[in-house]
Amino acid sequence: MLFDLVLNPILGIEDLRNDSRIAYSYGQTDLLRIKDRVDKNEFAVGFGLFPATVEQMKSIADESLIMPPKSTYIRPKLPSGLTIYEFES
């Protein structure tokens, strides 16, 4: 929704992966960092979004949809970097 309603039509951002005006930040403490960077005029605007839940990610994957870049950041990271989802027959 952020891309479809704000980033693209208002700010003219077309490519979330490569636009130099986009910066990503993770975690609750980074909300203060985003605010600080906006306050210092390093950025014109900042957005903080709630992370997608595992159930939301599973539902999107089950529908063969694609999530926006950086929207699947998960903590804590598994040591193996691998998650296993049991398929039901």
KOLZAGU-12094 format. One record per atom (N, C-alpha, C, O, CB): residue number from 1; residue in one letter; atom name; x, y, z. Coordinates in Angstrom, 2 decimals. Glycine has a CB too. Layout:
KOLZAGU-12094
(sedo NUM,A,CA,(X,Y,Z)),
...
END
This chain:
KOLZAGU-12094
(sedo 1,M,N,(0.81,-1.19,0.00)),
(sedo 1,M,CA,(0.00,0.00,0.00)),
(sedo 1,M,C,(0.86,1.26,0.00)),
(sedo 1,M,O,(0.54,2.23,-0.68)),
(sedo 1,M,CB,(-0.93,-0.01,1.19)),
(sedo 2,L,N,(1.95,1.24,0.77)),
(sedo 2,L,CA,(2.81,2.42,0.82)),
(sedo 2,L,C,(3.34,2.76,-0.56)),
(sedo 2,L,O,(3.35,3.93,-0.96)),
(sedo 2,L,CB,(3.98,2.19,1.79)),
(sedo 3,F,N,(3.78,1.75,-1.29)),
(sedo 3,F,CA,(4.29,1.99,-2.64)),
(sedo 3,F,C,(3.18,2.49,-3.56)),
(sedo 3,F,O,(3.35,3.48,-4.26)),
(sedo 3,F,CB,(4.91,0.70,-3.21)),
(sedo 4,D,N,(2.04,1.79,-3.55)),
(sedo 4,D,CA,(0.94,2.12,-4.47)),
(sedo 4,D,C,(0.27,3.46,-4.19)),
(sedo 4,D,O,(-0.23,4.10,-5.11)),
(sedo 4,D,CB,(-0.09,1.03,-4.41)),
(sedo 5,L,N,(0.24,3.88,-2.93)),
(sedo 5,L,CA,(-0.49,5.10,-2.57)),
(sedo 5,L,C,(0.40,6.32,-2.31)),
(sedo 5,L,O,(-0.07,7.45,-2.41)),
(sedo 5,L,CB,(-1.31,4.84,-1.36)),
(sedo 6,V,N,(1.68,6.09,-1.99)),
(sedo 6,V,CA,(2.54,7.22,-1.63)),
(sedo 6,V,C,(3.83,7.26,-2.45)),
(sedo 6,V,O,(4.10,8.22,-3.17)),
(sedo 6,V,CB,(2.88,7.18,-0.16)),
(sedo 7,L,N,(4.63,6.20,-2.33)),
(sedo 7,L,CA,(5.96,6.23,-2.94)),
(sedo 7,L,C,(5.92,6.42,-4.45)),
(sedo 7,L,O,(6.67,7.23,-4.99)),
(sedo 7,L,CB,(6.70,4.95,-2.61)),
(sedo 8,N,N,(5.06,5.68,-5.12)),
(sedo 8,N,CA,(5.01,5.79,-6.58)),
(sedo 8,N,C,(4.24,7.03,-7.06)),
(sedo 8,N,O,(4.81,7.84,-7.78)),
(sedo 8,N,CB,(4.37,4.55,-7.16)),
(sedo 9,P,N,(2.98,7.20,-6.68)),
(sedo 9,P,CA,(2.23,8.33,-7.25)),
(sedo 9,P,C,(2.65,9.71,-6.74)),
(sedo 9,P,O,(2.59,10.68,-7.49)),
(sedo 9,P,CB,(0.79,8.14,-6.98)),
(sedo 10,I,N,(3.06,9.82,-5.49)),
(sedo 10,I,CA,(3.38,11.13,-4.93)),
(sedo 10,I,C,(4.87,11.45,-5.04)),
(sedo 10,I,O,(5.25,12.56,-5.43)),
(sedo 10,I,CB,(2.95,11.19,-3.46)),
(sedo 11,L,N,(5.72,10.47,-4.71)),
(sedo 11,L,CA,(7.16,10.71,-4.73)),
(sedo 11,L,C,(7.83,10.29,-6.03)),
(sedo 11,L,O,(9.01,10.57,-6.24)),
(sedo 11,L,CB,(7.82,9.99,-3.58)),
(sedo 12,G,N,(7.09,9.63,-6.91)),
(sedo 12,G,CA,(7.63,9.23,-8.21)),
(sedo 12,G,C,(8.66,8.13,-8.16)),
(sedo 12,G,O,(9.46,7.99,-9.08)),
(sedo 12,G,CB,(8.23,10.41,-8.87)),
(sedo 13,I,N,(8.64,7.34,-7.10)),
(sedo 13,I,CA,(9.59,6.22,-6.96)),
(sedo 13,I,C,(9.03,5.03,-7.72)),
(sedo 13,I,O,(7.90,4.60,-7.48)),
(sedo 13,I,CB,(9.83,5.87,-5.46)),
(sedo 14,E,N,(9.83,4.49,-8.62)),
(sedo 14,E,CA,(9.39,3.36,-9.45)),
(sedo 14,E,C,(10.09,2.06,-9.09)),
(sedo 14,E,O,(9.51,0.99,-9.24)),
(sedo 14,E,CB,(9.62,3.67,-10.91)),
(sedo 15,D,N,(11.33,2.14,-8.62)),
(sedo 15,D,CA,(12.14,0.94,-8.37)),
(sedo 15,D,C,(12.63,0.95,-6.92)),
(sedo 15,D,O,(13.58,1.65,-6.59)),
(sedo 15,D,CB,(13.34,0.86,-9.36)),
(sedo 16,L,N,(11.96,0.18,-6.07)),
(sedo 16,L,CA,(12.32,0.15,-4.65)),
(sedo 16,L,C,(13.72,-0.39,-4.40)),
(sedo 16,L,O,(14.36,-0.03,-3.41)),
(sedo 16,L,CB,(11.32,-0.67,-3.89)),
(sedo 17,R,N,(14.20,-1.25,-5.28)),
(sedo 17,R,CA,(15.51,-1.87,-5.07)),
(sedo 17,R,C,(16.67,-0.93,-5.41)),
(sedo 17,R,O,(17.73,-1.03,-4.80)),
(sedo 17,R,CB,(15.62,-3.12,-5.91)),
(sedo 18,N,N,(16.47,-0.04,-6.37)),
(sedo 18,N,CA,(17.60,0.73,-6.89)),
(sedo 18,N,C,(17.48,2.24,-6.76)),
(sedo 18,N,O,(18.41,2.95,-7.13)),
(sedo 18,N,CB,(17.80,0.40,-8.30)),
(sedo 19,D,N,(16.38,2.75,-6.26)),
(sedo 19,D,CA,(16.22,4.20,-6.15)),
(sedo 19,D,C,(17.10,4.71,-5.01)),
(sedo 19,D,O,(17.01,4.22,-3.88)),
(sedo 19,D,CB,(14.73,4.58,-5.91)),
(sedo 20,S,N,(17.93,5.70,-5.28)),
(sedo 20,S,CA,(18.87,6.23,-4.27)),
(sedo 20,S,C,(18.15,6.97,-3.14)),
(sedo 20,S,O,(18.77,7.26,-2.12)),
(sedo 20,S,CB,(19.87,7.16,-4.93)),
(sedo 21,R,N,(16.88,7.27,-3.31)),
(sedo 21,R,CA,(16.13,7.96,-2.27)),
(sedo 21,R,C,(15.57,7.00,-1.22)),
(sedo 21,R,O,(15.00,7.44,-0.22)),
(sedo 21,R,CB,(14.99,8.75,-2.88)),
(sedo 22,I,N,(15.74,5.71,-1.43)),
(sedo 22,I,CA,(15.22,4.70,-0.50)),
(sedo 22,I,C,(16.35,4.18,0.37)),
(sedo 22,I,O,(17.42,3.83,-0.12)),
(sedo 22,I,CB,(14.54,3.53,-1.28)),
(sedo 23,A,N,(16.11,4.13,1.68)),
(sedo 23,A,CA,(17.05,3.52,2.62)),
(sedo 23,A,C,(16.23,2.63,3.55)),
(sedo 23,A,O,(15.12,3.00,3.95)),
(sedo 23,A,CB,(17.87,4.62,3.43)),
(sedo 24,Y,N,(16.77,1.48,3.89)),
(sedo 24,Y,CA,(16.05,0.54,4.74)),
(sedo 24,Y,C,(16.68,0.52,6.12)),
(sedo 24,Y,O,(17.89,0.67,6.27)),
(sedo 24,Y,CB,(16.05,-0.87,4.12)),
(sedo 25,S,N,(15.84,0.32,7.11)),
(sedo 25,S,CA,(16.28,0.23,8.49)),
(sedo 25,S,C,(15.46,-0.86,9.15)),
(sedo 25,S,O,(14.32,-1.11,8.76)),
(sedo 25,S,CB,(16.13,1.61,9.23)),
(sedo 26,Y,N,(16.03,-1.51,10.16)),
(sedo 26,Y,CA,(15.35,-2.66,10.77)),
(sedo 26,Y,C,(15.30,-2.52,12.28)),
(sedo 26,Y,O,(16.22,-1.97,12.90)),
(sedo 26,Y,CB,(16.06,-3.96,10.39)),
(sedo 27,G,N,(14.24,-3.00,12.86)),
(sedo 27,G,CA,(14.13,-3.08,14.31)),
(sedo 27,G,C,(13.50,-1.85,14.94)),
(sedo 27,G,O,(13.47,-0.77,14.33)),
(sedo 27,G,CB,(15.48,-3.30,14.89)),
(sedo 28,Q,N,(13.02,-2.02,16.15)),
(sedo 28,Q,CA,(12.32,-0.94,16.84)),
(sedo 28,Q,C,(13.24,0.23,17.16)),
(sedo 28,Q,O,(12.81,1.38,17.07)),
(sedo 28,Q,CB,(11.70,-1.46,18.11)),
(sedo 29,T,N,(14.48,-0.03,17.52)),
(sedo 29,T,CA,(15.39,1.07,17.86)),
(sedo 29,T,C,(15.69,1.92,16.64)),
(sedo 29,T,O,(16.05,3.09,16.77)),
(sedo 29,T,CB,(16.68,0.53,18.46)),
(sedo 30,D,N,(15.57,1.35,15.46)),
(sedo 30,D,CA,(15.84,2.11,14.25)),
(sedo 30,D,C,(14.77,3.15,13.95)),
(sedo 30,D,O,(15.01,4.05,13.14)),
(sedo 30,D,CB,(15.98,1.17,13.08)),
(sedo 31,L,N,(13.61,3.06,14.59)),
(sedo 31,L,CA,(12.60,4.11,14.40)),
(sedo 31,L,C,(13.14,5.45,14.88)),
(sedo 31,L,O,(12.88,6.49,14.26)),
(sedo 31,L,CB,(11.30,3.75,15.16)),
(sedo 32,L,N,(13.88,5.43,15.97)),
(sedo 32,L,CA,(14.49,6.67,16.47)),
(sedo 32,L,C,(15.56,7.17,15.51)),
(sedo 32,L,O,(15.72,8.37,15.33)),
(sedo 32,L,CB,(15.09,6.45,17.87)),
(sedo 33,R,N,(16.29,6.25,14.91)),
(sedo 33,R,CA,(17.31,6.63,13.93)),
(sedo 33,R,C,(16.66,7.26,12.70)),
(sedo 33,R,O,(17.18,8.23,12.15)),
(sedo 33,R,CB,(18.15,5.39,13.53)),
(sedo 34,I,N,(15.54,6.71,12.26)),
(sedo 34,I,CA,(14.82,7.28,11.12)),
(sedo 34,I,C,(14.37,8.70,11.45)),
(sedo 34,I,O,(14.57,9.62,10.66)),
(sedo 34,I,CB,(13.60,6.40,10.74)),
(sedo 35,K,N,(13.77,8.87,12.63)),
(sedo 35,K,CA,(13.32,10.20,13.05)),
(sedo 35,K,C,(14.48,11.17,13.11)),
(sedo 35,K,O,(14.36,12.31,12.65)),
(sedo 35,K,CB,(12.63,10.12,14.42)),
(sedo 36,D,N,(15.59,10.74,13.65)),
(sedo 36,D,CA,(16.77,11.60,13.75)),
(sedo 36,D,C,(17.27,12.04,12.37)),
(sedo 36,D,O,(17.62,13.20,12.18)),
(sedo 36,D,CB,(17.89,10.87,14.50)),
(sedo 37,R,N,(17.29,11.12,11.43)),
(sedo 37,R,CA,(17.76,11.45,10.08)),
(sedo 37,R,C,(16.81,12.40,9.36)),
(sedo 37,R,O,(17.25,13.25,8.59)),
(sedo 37,R,CB,(17.94,10.17,9.25)),
(sedo 38,V,N,(15.51,12.26,9.61)),
(sedo 38,V,CA,(14.54,13.21,9.05)),
(sedo 38,V,C,(14.72,14.58,9.72)),
(sedo 38,V,O,(14.72,15.61,9.04)),
(sedo 38,V,CB,(13.08,12.69,9.23)),
(sedo 39,D,N,(14.88,14.58,11.05)),
(sedo 39,D,CA,(15.07,15.84,11.77)),
(sedo 39,D,C,(16.33,16.58,11.31)),
(sedo 39,D,O,(16.36,17.81,11.30)),
(sedo 39,D,CB,(15.17,15.57,13.28)),
(sedo 40,K,N,(17.36,15.83,10.91)),
(sedo 40,K,CA,(18.61,16.44,10.44)),
(sedo 40,K,C,(18.58,16.74,8.94)),
(sedo 40,K,O,(19.59,17.13,8.36)),
(sedo 40,K,CB,(19.79,15.51,10.74)),
(sedo 41,N,N,(17.41,16.57,8.33)),
(sedo 41,N,CA,(17.21,16.82,6.90)),
(sedo 41,N,C,(18.05,15.92,5.99)),
(sedo 41,N,O,(18.32,16.27,4.84)),
(sedo 41,N,CB,(17.53,18.26,6.59)),
(sedo 42,E,N,(18.47,14.76,6.50)),
(sedo 42,E,CA,(19.13,13.78,5.64)),
(sedo 42,E,C,(18.09,13.13,4.74)),
(sedo 42,E,O,(18.40,12.70,3.62)),
(sedo 42,E,CB,(19.87,12.70,6.49)),
(sedo 43,F,N,(16.86,13.05,5.23)),
(sedo 43,F,CA,(15.73,12.54,4.46)),
(sedo 43,F,C,(14.57,13.51,4.60)),
(sedo 43,F,O,(14.43,14.18,5.63)),
(sedo 43,F,CB,(15.32,11.11,4.94)),
(sedo 44,A,N,(13.75,13.60,3.57)),
(sedo 44,A,CA,(12.58,14.47,3.61)),
(sedo 44,A,C,(11.44,13.85,4.41)),
(sedo 44,A,O,(10.65,14.55,5.04)),
(sedo 44,A,CB,(12.11,14.80,2.20)),
(sedo 45,V,N,(11.36,12.53,4.38)),
(sedo 45,V,CA,(10.27,11.82,5.04)),
(sedo 45,V,C,(10.75,10.43,5.43)),
(sedo 45,V,O,(11.65,9.87,4.79)),
(sedo 45,V,CB,(9.00,11.74,4.13)),
(sedo 46,G,N,(10.16,9.87,6.47)),
(sedo 46,G,CA,(10.49,8.51,6.89)),
(sedo 46,G,C,(9.21,7.76,7.20)),
(sedo 46,G,O,(8.23,8.34,7.65)),
(sedo 46,G,CB,(11.43,8.52,8.11)),
(sedo 47,F,N,(9.23,6.47,6.96)),
(sedo 47,F,CA,(8.06,5.62,7.23)),
(sedo 47,F,C,(8.50,4.45,8.09)),
(sedo 47,F,O,(9.55,3.85,7.85)),
(sedo 47,F,CB,(7.41,5.12,5.91)),
(sedo 48,G,N,(7.71,4.12,9.09)),
(sedo 48,G,CA,(7.94,2.94,9.91)),
(sedo 48,G,C,(6.77,1.99,9.73)),
(sedo 48,G,O,(5.61,2.38,9.89)),
(sedo 48,G,CB,(8.12,3.32,11.41)),
(sedo 49,L,N,(7.06,0.76,9.40)),
(sedo 49,L,CA,(6.01,-0.23,9.15)),
(sedo 49,L,C,(6.15,-1.41,10.10)),
(sedo 49,L,O,(7.26,-1.78,10.48)),
(sedo 49,L,CB,(6.06,-0.71,7.69)),
(sedo 50,F,N,(5.03,-1.99,10.46)),
(sedo 50,F,CA,(5.06,-3.21,11.25)),
(sedo 50,F,C,(5.58,-4.35,10.37)),
(sedo 50,F,O,(5.27,-4.39,9.18)),
(sedo 50,F,CB,(3.66,-3.55,11.84)),
(sedo 51,P,N,(6.35,-5.27,10.95)),
(sedo 51,P,CA,(6.83,-6.39,10.14)),
(sedo 51,P,C,(5.70,-7.35,9.78)),
(sedo 51,P,O,(4.71,-7.46,10.50)),
(sedo 51,P,CB,(7.93,-7.15,10.89)),
(sedo 52,A,N,(5.88,-8.03,8.67)),
(sedo 52,A,CA,(4.92,-9.06,8.26)),
(sedo 52,A,C,(5.04,-10.24,9.22)),
(sedo 52,A,O,(6.14,-10.59,9.65)),
(sedo 52,A,CB,(5.16,-9.52,6.78)),
(sedo 53,T,N,(3.91,-10.84,9.55)),
(sedo 53,T,CA,(3.94,-12.02,10.41)),
(sedo 53,T,C,(4.29,-13.25,9.57)),
(sedo 53,T,O,(4.19,-13.23,8.34)),
(sedo 53,T,CB,(2.57,-12.22,11.13)),
(sedo 54,V,N,(4.68,-14.30,10.24)),
(sedo 54,V,CA,(4.97,-15.56,9.55)),
(sedo 54,V,C,(3.72,-16.05,8.82)),
(sedo 54,V,O,(3.81,-16.54,7.70)),
(sedo 54,V,CB,(5.48,-16.64,10.54)),
(sedo 55,E,N,(2.57,-15.91,9.45)),
(sedo 55,E,CA,(1.31,-16.34,8.82)),
(sedo 55,E,C,(1.04,-15.54,7.55)),
(sedo 55,E,O,(0.60,-16.11,6.55)),
(sedo 55,E,CB,(0.14,-16.18,9.80)),
(sedo 56,Q,N,(1.30,-14.24,7.58)),
(sedo 56,Q,CA,(1.11,-13.42,6.38)),
(sedo 56,Q,C,(2.06,-13.87,5.27)),
(sedo 56,Q,O,(1.65,-13.97,4.11)),
(sedo 56,Q,CB,(1.33,-11.93,6.70)),
(sedo 57,M,N,(3.31,-14.14,5.62)),
(sedo 57,M,CA,(4.28,-14.58,4.61)),
(sedo 57,M,C,(3.88,-15.93,4.02)),
(sedo 57,M,O,(4.01,-16.14,2.82)),
(sedo 57,M,CB,(5.68,-14.67,5.22)),
(sedo 58,K,N,(3.40,-16.84,4.88)),
(sedo 58,K,CA,(2.95,-18.14,4.38)),
(sedo 58,K,C,(1.77,-17.98,3.43)),
(sedo 58,K,O,(1.71,-18.63,2.39)),
(sedo 58,K,CB,(2.58,-19.07,5.55)),
(sedo 59,S,N,(0.83,-17.12,3.80)),
(sedo 59,S,CA,(-0.35,-16.89,2.97)),
(sedo 59,S,C,(0.04,-16.31,1.61)),
(sedo 59,S,O,(-0.49,-16.72,0.58)),
(sedo 59,S,CB,(-1.34,-15.96,3.68)),
(sedo 60,I,N,(0.94,-15.36,1.60)),
(sedo 60,I,CA,(1.41,-14.75,0.35)),
(sedo 60,I,C,(2.13,-15.78,-0.50)),
(sedo 60,I,O,(1.93,-15.83,-1.72)),
(sedo 60,I,CB,(2.34,-13.55,0.64)),
(sedo 61,A,N,(2.96,-16.60,0.13)),
(sedo 61,A,CA,(3.67,-17.65,-0.62)),
(sedo 61,A,C,(2.69,-18.67,-1.18)),
(sedo 61,A,O,(2.85,-19.12,-2.31)),
(sedo 61,A,CB,(4.71,-18.35,0.29)),
(sedo 62,D,N,(1.69,-19.05,-0.39)),
(sedo 62,D,CA,(0.69,-20.02,-0.85)),
(sedo 62,D,C,(-0.08,-19.51,-2.07)),
(sedo 62,D,O,(-0.55,-20.30,-2.89)),
(sedo 62,D,CB,(-0.28,-20.34,0.28)),
(sedo 63,E,N,(-0.22,-18.19,-2.19)),
(sedo 63,E,CA,(-0.93,-17.59,-3.32)),
(sedo 63,E,C,(0.02,-17.23,-4.46)),
(sedo 63,E,O,(-0.39,-16.61,-5.44)),
(sedo 63,E,CB,(-1.68,-16.35,-2.86)),
(sedo 64,S,N,(1.29,-17.63,-4.32)),
(sedo 64,S,CA,(2.33,-17.35,-5.33)),
(sedo 64,S,C,(2.48,-15.86,-5.62)),
(sedo 64,S,O,(2.75,-15.46,-6.76)),
(sedo 64,S,CB,(2.01,-18.09,-6.63)),
(sedo 65,L,N,(2.31,-15.04,-4.59)),
(sedo 65,L,CA,(2.49,-13.60,-4.73)),
(sedo 65,L,C,(3.91,-13.22,-4.34)),
(sedo 65,L,O,(4.63,-14.03,-3.76)),
(sedo 65,L,CB,(1.46,-12.83,-3.86)),
(sedo 66,I,N,(4.32,-12.01,-4.66)),
(sedo 66,I,CA,(5.66,-11.54,-4.35)),
(sedo 66,I,C,(5.57,-10.40,-3.34)),
(sedo 66,I,O,(4.77,-9.48,-3.50)),
(sedo 66,I,CB,(6.41,-11.08,-5.65)),
(sedo 67,M,N,(6.39,-10.49,-2.31)),
(sedo 67,M,CA,(6.42,-9.43,-1.30)),
(sedo 67,M,C,(7.38,-8.33,-1.73)),
(sedo 67,M,O,(8.30,-8.58,-2.51)),
(sedo 67,M,CB,(6.82,-10.00,0.08)),
(sedo 68,P,N,(7.18,-7.11,-1.23)),
(sedo 68,P,CA,(8.09,-6.02,-1.56)),
(sedo 68,P,C,(9.51,-6.29,-1.04)),
(sedo 68,P,O,(9.69,-7.09,-0.12)),
(sedo 68,P,CB,(7.57,-4.70,-0.98)),
(sedo 69,P,N,(10.50,-5.63,-1.63)),
(sedo 69,P,CA,(11.88,-5.81,-1.17)),
(sedo 69,P,C,(12.01,-5.50,0.32)),
(sedo 69,P,O,(11.37,-4.58,0.84)),
(sedo 69,P,CB,(12.83,-4.91,-1.97)),
(sedo 70,K,N,(12.84,-6.27,1.00)),
(sedo 70,K,CA,(13.18,-6.08,2.41)),
(sedo 70,K,C,(12.02,-6.31,3.38)),
(sedo 70,K,O,(12.15,-6.00,4.56)),
(sedo 70,K,CB,(13.71,-4.70,2.62)),
(sedo 71,S,N,(10.91,-6.84,2.91)),
(sedo 71,S,CA,(9.76,-7.01,3.80)),
(sedo 71,S,C,(9.78,-8.35,4.53)),
(sedo 71,S,O,(8.88,-8.63,5.33)),
(sedo 71,S,CB,(8.48,-6.90,3.00)),
(sedo 72,T,N,(10.77,-9.16,4.27)),
(sedo 72,T,CA,(10.84,-10.47,4.94)),
(sedo 72,T,C,(12.00,-10.54,5.92)),
(sedo 72,T,O,(12.50,-11.63,6.21)),
(sedo 72,T,CB,(10.97,-11.58,3.90)),
(sedo 73,Y,N,(12.43,-9.41,6.42)),
(sedo 73,Y,CA,(13.52,-9.39,7.41)),
(sedo 73,Y,C,(13.00,-10.02,8.70)),
(sedo 73,Y,O,(11.99,-9.58,9.25)),
(sedo 73,Y,CB,(14.03,-7.93,7.66)),
(sedo 74,I,N,(13.70,-11.05,9.18)),
(sedo 74,I,CA,(13.24,-11.80,10.35)),
(sedo 74,I,C,(14.36,-11.85,11.39)),
(sedo 74,I,O,(15.52,-12.10,11.06)),
(sedo 74,I,CB,(12.80,-13.24,9.95)),
(sedo 75,R,N,(13.99,-11.61,12.65)),
(sedo 75,R,CA,(14.93,-11.77,13.75)),
(sedo 75,R,C,(14.25,-12.60,14.82)),
(sedo 75,R,O,(13.05,-12.44,15.01)),
(sedo 75,R,CB,(15.39,-10.39,14.32)),
(sedo 76,P,N,(14.94,-13.46,15.52)),
(sedo 76,P,CA,(16.37,-13.72,15.37)),
(sedo 76,P,C,(16.63,-14.57,14.14)),
(sedo 76,P,O,(15.78,-15.33,13.69)),
(sedo 76,P,CB,(16.92,-14.41,16.62)),
(sedo 77,K,N,(17.82,-14.42,13.61)),
(sedo 77,K,CA,(18.24,-15.22,12.46)),
(sedo 77,K,C,(18.59,-16.62,12.94)),
(sedo 77,K,O,(19.21,-16.80,13.99)),
(sedo 77,K,CB,(19.45,-14.57,11.72)),
(sedo 78,L,N,(18.18,-17.61,12.16)),
(sedo 78,L,CA,(18.57,-18.97,12.49)),
(sedo 78,L,C,(20.04,-19.15,12.14)),
(sedo 78,L,O,(20.49,-18.64,11.12)),
(sedo 78,L,CB,(17.68,-20.01,11.72)),
(sedo 79,P,N,(20.79,-19.87,12.97)),
(sedo 79,P,CA,(22.22,-20.04,12.70)),
(sedo 79,P,C,(22.50,-20.63,11.32)),
(sedo 79,P,O,(23.49,-20.28,10.68)),
(sedo 79,P,CB,(22.83,-20.92,13.76)),
(sedo 80,S,N,(21.65,-21.52,10.89)),
(sedo 80,S,CA,(21.89,-22.17,9.60)),
(sedo 80,S,C,(21.45,-21.28,8.43)),
(sedo 80,S,O,(21.82,-21.54,7.29)),
(sedo 80,S,CB,(21.16,-23.50,9.53)),
(sedo 81,G,N,(20.67,-20.24,8.72)),
(sedo 81,G,CA,(20.14,-19.40,7.66)),
(sedo 81,G,C,(19.06,-20.11,6.87)),
(sedo 81,G,O,(18.74,-19.72,5.75)),
(sedo 81,G,CB,(21.25,-18.96,6.73)),
(sedo 82,L,N,(18.51,-21.16,7.44)),
(sedo 82,L,CA,(17.56,-22.00,6.72)),
(sedo 82,L,C,(16.32,-22.21,7.58)),
(sedo 82,L,O,(16.43,-22.49,8.77)),
(sedo 82,L,CB,(18.20,-23.35,6.34)),
(sedo 83,T,N,(15.16,-22.07,6.99)),
(sedo 83,T,CA,(13.93,-22.40,7.69)),
(sedo 83,T,C,(13.28,-23.58,6.99)),
(sedo 83,T,O,(13.42,-23.75,5.78)),
(sedo 83,T,CB,(12.96,-21.17,7.75)),
(sedo 84,I,N,(12.58,-24.36,7.75)),
(sedo 84,I,CA,(11.94,-25.55,7.19)),
(sedo 84,I,C,(10.44,-25.45,7.44)),
(sedo 84,I,O,(10.00,-25.20,8.56)),
(sedo 84,I,CB,(12.53,-26.85,7.81)),
(sedo 85,Y,N,(9.68,-25.65,6.39)),
(sedo 85,Y,CA,(8.23,-25.62,6.48)),
(sedo 85,Y,C,(7.72,-26.97,6.02)),
(sedo 85,Y,O,(7.99,-27.40,4.89)),
(sedo 85,Y,CB,(7.62,-24.45,5.63)),
(sedo 86,E,N,(6.99,-27.65,6.88)),
(sedo 86,E,CA,(6.50,-28.98,6.55)),
(sedo 86,E,C,(5.34,-28.88,5.56)),
(sedo 86,E,O,(4.34,-28.22,5.82)),
(sedo 86,E,CB,(6.05,-29.73,7.83)),
(sedo 87,F,N,(5.51,-29.54,4.43)),
(sedo 87,F,CA,(4.46,-29.56,3.42)),
(sedo 87,F,C,(3.45,-30.63,3.78)),
(sedo 87,F,O,(3.82,-31.75,4.15)),
(sedo 87,F,CB,(5.04,-29.80,2.01)),
(sedo 88,E,N,(2.19,-30.30,3.66)),
(sedo 88,E,CA,(1.14,-31.28,3.92)),
(sedo 88,E,C,(0.66,-31.82,2.59)),
(sedo 88,E,O,(0.52,-31.07,1.62)),
(sedo 88,E,CB,(-0.03,-30.66,4.72)),
(sedo 89,S,N,(0.41,-33.12,2.54)),
(sedo 89,S,CA,(-0.03,-33.71,1.27)),
(sedo 89,S,C,(-1.53,-33.68,1.13)),
(sedo 89,S,O,(-2.07,-34.13,0.13)),
(sedo 89,S,CB,(0.45,-35.13,1.15)),
END
